[in-house]
Amino acid sequence: MNNKSHSLNHLAIIMDGNGRWAKKRHLPRFVGHKHGMETIRTIALAANELGIKVLTLYAFSTENWGRPVDEVKYLMRLPIDFFDKFMPELMENNVKVNIMGFRDEIPDKTYQIMEKAMAETKDNTGMVLNFAFNYGARKEIVSASQKLAKKVKDGSLMPEDINEKVFAEELLTASLAPYDNPDLLIRTSGEERLSNFLLWQLAYSEFEFTEKLWPDFNAEDLKELVADFNNRDRRFGKI
């Protein structure tokens, strides 16, 4: 069976290379992050235009807290700047904002603006712009396991009833169903690793790696990679 007709419903992107982009230009790293924020707008609007249902962006990982304090502070400010600047455009394009990650450690001000963005766009019916913020896949899997263990302990779930569907319902992507698993993962900047991103959900996703640094990535690059994806034969372990 040929599955070339599988449409691209969920696109996930590891936005990599902001720091390197800045370094190449002898600029401070935060300038790269600022330009990266503009790229988010460009790519979100382009993905929406392509009819993609969910765009998940890896914005801040549970490991990113290990970066220099000033850089972390700046990264915590970015959602505030992003939604202040682009909320009218997101509303205009019927985009729904979702934030996926762990609440702990995120400064209140940053969290509040994210909550506000979700509340303001909750009735929008277009593409879901899903930010993975303070997200780590291993933590997500451990957390899902703990929730299931509690259900088993209180008797509301039998161990033998735990299957992939039941497990997936406890993951942070559950609200994105039926598009909870990405069809395509793109990583910019030439690195070829997952960096603790959506480890469960990417089991049968297609991967595209591009040398382009995130601030240089544009709508044409996206269209090219999507066209390449559309020509692939996805067999999902079958023939």
C-alpha positions as CSV (number, residue, x, y, z in Angstrom):
1,M,0.0,0.0,0.0
2,N,1.3,3.4,-0.9
3,N,0.7,6.1,1.7
4,K,1.9,9.1,-0.3
5,S,-1.5,10.7,0.1
6,H,-1.0,11.1,3.9
7,S,-1.4,14.8,4.5
8,L,0.7,16.8,6.8
9,N,-1.5,17.6,9.7
10,H,1.0,18.0,12.5
11,L,4.4,19.6,11.9
12,A,7.0,19.8,14.8
13,I,10.1,22.0,14.6
14,I,13.2,22.1,16.7
15,M,14.2,25.8,16.2
16,D,17.9,25.6,16.4
17,G,20.7,28.0,15.6
18,N,19.8,31.4,17.1
19,G,23.0,31.6,19.1
20,R,25.2,30.5,16.1
21,W,23.4,33.0,13.9
22,A,24.3,35.8,16.3
23,K,27.9,34.6,16.8
24,K,28.5,34.5,13.0
25,R,27.6,38.2,13.0
26,H,29.6,39.1,16.1
27,L,26.3,39.9,17.9
28,P,25.1,38.9,21.4
29,R,23.1,35.7,21.5
30,F,19.9,37.5,22.5
31,V,19.9,39.2,19.1
32,G,19.7,35.8,17.5
33,H,16.7,34.9,19.7
34,K,15.0,38.2,18.8
35,H,15.4,37.4,15.1
36,G,14.2,33.8,15.8
37,M,11.0,35.3,17.2
38,E,10.3,37.0,13.8
39,T,10.9,33.6,12.1
40,I,8.2,32.0,14.4
41,R,5.7,34.6,13.1
42,T,6.8,33.9,9.4
43,I,6.6,30.1,9.7
44,A,3.4,30.1,11.8
45,L,1.6,32.1,9.1
46,A,3.1,30.0,6.3
47,A,2.1,26.8,8.0
48,N,-1.4,28.1,8.6
49,E,-1.6,29.0,4.9
50,L,-0.5,25.4,3.9
51,G,-3.4,24.0,5.9
52,I,-1.4,22.4,8.7
53,K,-3.6,21.7,11.7
54,V,-0.9,21.7,14.4
55,L,2.5,23.4,14.5
56,T,4.5,22.4,17.5
57,L,7.6,24.6,18.2
58,Y,10.3,23.5,20.7
59,A,10.7,26.9,22.4
60,F,12.4,26.1,25.7
61,S,13.5,22.7,27.0
62,T,13.8,21.5,30.6
63,E,17.5,21.4,30.0
64,N,17.7,25.1,28.9
65,W,17.7,26.3,32.5
66,G,21.5,25.4,32.4
67,R,22.2,28.3,30.1
68,P,23.7,31.6,31.3
69,V,21.3,33.4,33.7
70,D,21.0,36.5,31.5
71,E,20.1,34.4,28.4
72,V,17.4,32.5,30.4
73,K,15.9,35.8,31.6
74,Y,15.8,37.0,28.0
75,L,14.2,33.7,26.8
76,M,11.5,34.1,29.6
77,R,10.7,37.5,28.2
78,L,10.3,36.4,24.6
79,P,6.7,35.0,25.0
80,I,5.7,38.3,26.5
81,D,7.2,40.2,23.5
82,F,5.9,37.7,21.0
83,F,2.2,37.8,22.1
84,D,2.3,41.6,22.7
85,K,3.4,42.0,19.1
86,F,1.7,39.3,17.2
87,M,-1.6,38.6,19.0
88,P,-3.7,40.7,16.6
89,E,-2.2,38.8,13.6
90,L,-2.8,35.4,15.3
91,M,-6.5,36.4,15.9
92,E,-6.9,37.7,12.4
93,N,-5.6,34.3,11.1
94,N,-7.9,32.3,13.4
95,V,-4.8,30.7,15.1
96,K,-5.3,28.9,18.4
97,V,-2.4,29.1,20.9
98,N,-1.5,26.2,23.1
99,I,1.3,25.9,25.6
100,M,2.7,22.5,26.5
101,G,5.2,22.0,29.3
102,F,5.8,22.0,33.0
103,R,4.5,25.0,35.0
104,D,7.1,24.8,37.7
105,E,10.1,27.2,37.4
106,I,8.4,29.4,34.7
107,P,8.2,33.0,36.1
108,D,4.6,34.2,36.8
109,K,4.7,37.0,34.4
110,T,5.7,34.7,31.5
111,Y,3.1,32.1,32.5
112,Q,0.4,34.7,32.8
113,I,0.9,36.1,29.3
114,M,0.8,32.5,28.0
115,E,-2.4,31.8,29.8
116,K,-3.9,35.0,28.4
117,A,-2.9,34.0,24.9
118,M,-4.5,30.6,25.3
119,A,-7.7,32.2,26.8
120,E,-7.9,34.9,24.0
121,T,-7.6,32.3,21.2
122,K,-9.5,29.4,22.7
123,D,-12.5,29.8,20.3
124,N,-10.3,30.1,17.2
125,T,-10.8,27.1,14.9
126,G,-7.7,27.4,12.7
127,M,-4.2,26.0,13.1
128,V,-3.1,25.2,16.7
129,L,0.2,27.0,17.4
130,N,1.6,24.8,20.1
131,F,4.7,26.0,22.0
132,A,6.7,23.3,23.9
133,F,7.9,25.6,26.7
134,N,9.8,24.1,29.7
135,Y,9.2,20.8,28.0
136,G,11.2,17.6,28.2
137,A,10.0,14.3,26.7
138,R,11.5,12.1,29.4
139,K,9.9,14.1,32.1
140,E,6.6,13.9,30.2
141,I,6.8,10.1,30.0
142,V,7.7,9.8,33.7
143,S,4.9,12.1,34.6
144,A,2.4,10.1,32.5
145,S,3.6,6.9,34.2
146,Q,3.1,8.4,37.6
147,K,-0.5,9.4,36.7
148,L,-1.3,5.9,35.5
149,A,0.4,4.4,38.6
150,K,-1.9,6.6,40.8
151,K,-5.0,5.3,38.9
152,V,-3.9,1.7,39.4
153,K,-3.2,2.4,43.0
154,D,-6.7,3.9,43.6
155,G,-8.3,1.1,41.7
156,S,-9.7,3.1,38.8
157,L,-7.4,1.4,36.3
158,M,-6.3,-2.2,35.9
159,P,-2.6,-2.7,34.9
160,E,-3.7,-4.9,32.0
161,D,-5.9,-2.1,30.6
162,I,-2.8,0.1,30.0
163,N,-2.2,0.2,26.3
164,E,-0.7,2.8,23.9
165,K,-4.0,4.7,23.6
166,V,-4.4,4.9,27.4
167,F,-0.8,6.0,27.8
168,A,-1.0,8.6,25.1
169,E,-4.0,10.1,26.9
170,E,-1.8,11.1,29.8
171,L,0.8,12.8,27.7
172,L,1.0,16.6,27.2
173,T,-0.1,16.2,23.6
174,A,-3.4,14.5,24.5
175,S,-5.4,17.7,23.9
176,L,-4.1,17.8,20.3
177,A,-5.7,14.5,19.4
178,P,-6.4,13.2,16.7
179,Y,-3.3,15.1,15.6
180,D,-1.2,14.4,18.7
181,N,1.7,12.7,16.8
182,P,3.7,14.8,14.3
183,D,3.7,13.7,10.7
184,L,7.0,15.6,10.1
185,L,9.8,16.9,12.3
186,I,12.1,19.6,11.0
187,R,15.3,20.6,12.8
188,T,17.2,23.6,11.6
189,S,21.0,24.4,11.9
190,G,22.4,21.0,10.7
191,E,22.2,19.2,14.0
192,E,20.7,15.7,13.7
193,R,19.3,14.7,17.1
194,L,16.0,14.9,19.0
195,S,17.3,16.6,22.1
196,N,14.6,15.1,24.4
197,F,11.7,16.3,22.2
198,L,8.4,14.3,21.7
199,L,10.2,10.9,22.1
200,W,6.9,9.0,22.3
201,Q,5.1,11.0,19.6
202,L,7.8,10.9,17.0
203,A,7.9,7.1,16.7
204,Y,6.6,7.1,13.1
205,S,7.3,10.7,12.1
206,E,9.3,11.6,9.0
207,F,12.5,13.7,9.7
208,E,13.9,16.6,7.8
209,F,17.2,18.2,8.8
210,T,18.3,21.5,7.2
211,E,21.6,23.4,7.5
212,K,19.8,26.7,7.7
213,L,20.0,28.4,11.1
214,W,16.5,29.2,12.5
215,P,16.6,33.0,12.0
216,D,17.4,32.4,8.3
217,F,14.7,29.8,7.8
218,N,11.8,31.2,5.7
219,A,8.5,30.3,4.1
220,E,10.1,29.0,0.9
221,D,12.4,26.6,2.9
222,L,9.3,25.4,4.7
223,K,7.4,24.8,1.4
224,E,10.4,22.9,0.0
225,L,10.6,20.5,3.0
226,V,6.8,20.0,3.0
227,A,6.9,19.2,-0.8
228,D,9.7,16.7,0.0
229,F,7.5,15.1,2.8
230,N,4.6,14.9,0.4
231,N,6.6,12.8,-2.0
232,R,7.6,10.3,0.7
233,D,6.1,6.8,1.1
234,R,5.0,6.3,4.7
235,R,4.5,2.7,5.5
236,F,4.2,2.7,9.3
237,G,6.1,-0.6,9.6
238,K,3.9,-2.2,7.0
239,I,4.9,-3.0,3.4
